[in-house]
Amino acid sequence: MRVAIMQPTFLPWMGYFSLINSVEKFVFLDNVQFESRSWQQRNRILQNNEIQWITVPVTLPSGRATKINDVLINQEHYSSAKLKKTLIHAYAKSNWTHSITESLYPILDNSPLQLSTLNKKLIVSISKQLGIETEFLHAGTLNAQGEKGMLLLDICQILGADTYISPLGSKIYLEEFSGFRDSGIQIEYQNYAHPTYSQISKSFVSHLSIIDALCNIGTEDTAHLVKGEITDGK
């Protein structure tokens, strides 16, 4: 069984969903320390040919030591209306804006108290929209122990994984950790080549939130690109 483990980020890029699609079980790593102003609370879209950040304001009950699953959305400063207005302005000329208005806007309008819950709901919703059938789990409920590589290994062992799929960026520290080799669990590294697609911009900008692809080329072509079934969005 193939397993991937990632922090629940805010409206992540296409490669995140490609990783989900590559495994049978995907674990949200929600019981580690939160990093302020990271992908966990913000992402990028394209507006008027320029990168625009969209951010969820948060409150950290335990300061820098706050774990991801304890981070609260700052209800005083969070505004779904403002966030949706930004998205509407950014993609007003796109043909597939309904790809997000029907599925994601209700989630943004009824945001939970915790940031991780919001991120998970958005990720699961988009995954279903793309036809991804992977099972989702939460690290905080698995009682896994350890830090960094040891924590990942413990999660894989609890789930009975035979293969762990990791982003390429983790290769250096995972190869310095002997736990996976000793356990017999194989590590494979995802190396997702970001595809190009029809985008309302002077030149193509990659590694934006998957919202950009959904609005520009629609759900079906985005799903093909995430799953590696075609090379270019039309």
Secondary structure, DSSP 8 states (H G I E B T S, - for coil): -EEEEE---SS--HHHHHHHHT-SEEEE--SSB--TTSTTTEEEEEETTEEEEEE--EE-TTGGG-BGGG-EE-TTT--HHHHHHHHHHHTTT-S-THHHHTTTHHHHHT--SBHHHHHHHHHHHHHHHTT---EEEEGGGTT--SSHHHHHHHHHHHHT-SEEEEEGGGHHHHHH--HHHHHT-EEEEE-----B---SSSS---S--HHHHHHHHHHHHHHHHHTTS-SB--
